[in-house]
Amino acid sequence: MTTQLPPSSNIAVDYEKDVKPLLSQHCYSCHGGQAQQSGLRLDLRQNALRGGDYGPVILPGKSADSKLIRRLVDGDGGMQMPPSGPLSPAEIGILRAWIDQGAEFRTDVAEAPAKPIDPKLAAVIAAVRGDTRTASRRWSPMIPTSSRPRIPLDRRSYTMRPALAGSTP
């Protein structure tokens, strides 16, 4: 026997004002940044859409088929969520409308574009990560040819090998 779902709200749902407070109050303590029971994290879009140990729980555009809504209404064959007590039909309606409207996690404010990274900083980062080809390509133009060493450098530490430098270890 299937339980009747509360109707989806007929309003345009804003994630920051309508959805995030609901998820924060009822879900994040078990499925947020600090804890991810059943492998489910709902505070980040990529993780929420990927789902948890039992697969996706949010199907954008299909609230009636989303496990999140089913768990809130009748438990979907498991424990009804949240364990602290059921959400009101109006709250479930807001979540249904949000999912039906695409389950967006951001407001309409665009993200600031990423700042370009300084090439010298990129070379240092590449060297620290061990990317010797990228680091040597980027560092080579910064070192005048007259001061470049003529002996090979150790690929792991970027230091000259002691034997080639004329000293013994």
C-alpha positions as CSV (number, residue, x, y, z in Angstrom):
1,M,0.0,0.0,0.0
2,T,1.5,3.4,-1.0
3,T,1.1,6.4,1.1
4,Q,-0.4,9.5,-0.4
5,L,2.4,12.2,-0.8
6,P,1.7,15.7,0.3
7,P,1.2,18.0,-2.7
8,S,4.1,19.9,-4.0
9,S,4.0,23.7,-3.2
10,N,2.9,25.9,-6.0
11,I,5.6,28.5,-5.2
12,A,9.0,29.2,-6.7
13,V,11.3,27.7,-4.1
14,D,14.5,29.5,-3.1
15,Y,17.2,27.1,-1.8
16,E,18.7,29.6,0.7
17,K,15.4,30.9,2.1
18,D,13.2,27.8,1.9
19,V,15.1,24.6,1.6
20,K,18.4,25.1,3.4
21,P,16.8,26.0,6.7
22,L,14.7,22.8,6.5
23,L,17.6,20.5,5.7
24,S,19.8,22.2,8.3
25,Q,17.2,21.8,11.0
26,H,16.1,18.3,10.3
27,C,18.9,16.6,8.2
28,Y,22.4,18.0,8.6
29,S,23.0,16.6,12.0
30,C,23.1,13.1,10.5
31,H,23.7,13.9,6.8
32,G,25.8,17.1,6.8
33,G,29.4,18.1,7.0
34,Q,30.1,16.5,10.4
35,A,28.3,13.2,9.9
36,Q,27.3,11.2,6.8
37,Q,25.1,8.3,8.0
38,S,24.6,5.7,5.3
39,G,27.1,7.6,3.3
40,L,24.6,10.4,2.6
41,R,25.6,14.1,2.7
42,L,22.9,16.6,1.9
43,D,24.7,19.9,2.4
44,L,26.6,19.7,-0.9
45,R,24.8,19.4,-4.3
46,Q,27.3,16.9,-5.8
47,N,27.0,14.6,-2.8
48,A,23.3,15.0,-2.4
49,L,22.6,14.1,-6.0
50,R,25.1,11.2,-5.9
51,G,23.3,9.8,-2.9
52,G,24.5,7.5,-0.2
53,D,25.1,3.8,0.3
54,Y,21.6,3.0,-1.1
55,G,21.9,5.1,-4.3
56,P,20.6,8.5,-5.2
57,V,17.9,10.1,-3.0
58,I,17.2,13.2,-5.0
59,L,16.0,12.9,-8.6
60,P,15.7,16.5,-9.9
61,G,12.4,17.0,-11.6
62,K,10.9,13.8,-10.0
63,S,10.0,14.4,-6.4
64,A,7.4,11.6,-6.4
65,D,10.2,9.1,-7.3
66,S,12.9,10.6,-5.0
67,K,13.9,8.4,-2.0
68,L,14.3,11.6,0.1
69,I,10.6,12.4,-0.2
70,R,9.6,8.7,0.3
71,R,11.8,8.5,3.5
72,L,10.1,11.6,4.8
73,V,6.6,10.4,4.2
74,D,6.5,6.6,4.8
75,G,10.1,5.4,5.4
76,D,10.3,3.8,1.9
77,G,10.7,0.3,3.4
78,G,13.1,1.6,6.1
79,M,13.1,4.0,8.9
80,Q,11.0,7.2,8.5
81,M,13.1,10.3,8.4
82,P,14.0,12.3,10.4
83,P,14.1,10.1,13.5
84,S,13.3,13.1,15.7
85,G,9.8,13.3,14.2
86,P,8.0,13.8,10.8
87,L,8.1,17.0,8.8
88,S,4.8,18.8,8.3
89,P,3.0,18.3,5.0
90,A,3.8,21.9,4.1
91,E,7.5,21.3,4.7
92,I,7.5,18.2,2.6
93,G,5.6,20.2,-0.1
94,I,8.4,22.8,-0.1
95,L,11.0,20.0,-0.6
96,R,8.9,18.4,-3.3
97,A,8.6,21.7,-5.2
98,W,12.3,22.2,-4.8
99,I,13.1,18.8,-6.3
100,D,10.4,19.3,-9.1
101,Q,12.1,22.6,-9.9
102,G,15.5,21.0,-10.4
103,A,16.9,20.7,-6.9
104,E,19.2,23.8,-7.3
105,F,21.5,24.4,-4.4
106,R,22.4,28.0,-5.2
107,T,20.6,31.3,-5.4
108,D,20.5,33.2,-8.6
109,V,23.7,35.0,-7.7
110,A,26.5,33.8,-9.9
111,E,29.8,32.6,-8.4
112,A,32.8,34.8,-8.7
113,P,35.0,33.6,-11.5
114,A,38.2,31.9,-10.4
115,K,41.2,34.3,-10.4
116,P,44.0,33.3,-12.7
117,I,47.0,31.8,-10.9
118,D,50.4,33.4,-11.1
119,P,52.7,31.2,-13.3
120,K,55.5,31.3,-10.7
121,L,53.1,30.1,-8.0
122,A,51.9,27.4,-10.3
123,A,55.5,26.2,-10.8
124,V,56.0,26.0,-7.1
125,I,52.8,24.1,-6.5
126,A,53.7,21.7,-9.3
127,A,57.2,21.1,-7.8
128,V,55.7,20.5,-4.3
129,R,53.3,17.9,-5.8
130,G,56.1,16.2,-7.6
131,D,55.2,17.1,-11.2
132,T,58.8,17.4,-12.4
133,R,58.0,18.0,-16.1
134,T,55.6,20.8,-15.4
135,A,57.9,22.4,-12.8
136,S,61.0,22.2,-15.0
137,R,59.1,23.7,-18.0
138,R,57.9,26.5,-15.9
139,W,61.1,27.1,-14.0
140,S,63.5,26.9,-17.0
141,P,62.6,30.3,-18.5
142,M,63.0,31.9,-15.0
143,I,66.6,30.8,-14.7
144,P,69.1,32.5,-17.0
145,T,70.9,30.0,-19.3
146,S,74.3,31.0,-18.0
147,S,73.4,30.0,-14.4
148,R,71.6,26.7,-15.2
149,P,73.5,23.7,-13.9
150,R,75.1,21.5,-16.6
151,I,74.7,18.3,-14.5
152,P,71.4,16.5,-14.0
153,L,69.2,17.3,-11.1
154,D,67.7,14.7,-8.8
155,R,64.1,14.4,-9.9
156,R,62.8,13.8,-6.4
157,S,64.4,16.6,-4.4
158,Y,65.5,19.1,-7.1
159,T,69.0,19.1,-5.6
160,M,72.2,18.2,-7.4
161,R,73.4,14.7,-6.7
162,P,76.3,14.9,-4.3
163,A,78.5,12.6,-6.3
164,L,78.1,14.8,-9.4
165,A,78.7,17.9,-7.5
166,G,82.1,16.7,-6.4
167,S,81.3,15.9,-2.7
168,T,80.7,12.6,-1.0
169,P,77.7,11.9,1.0
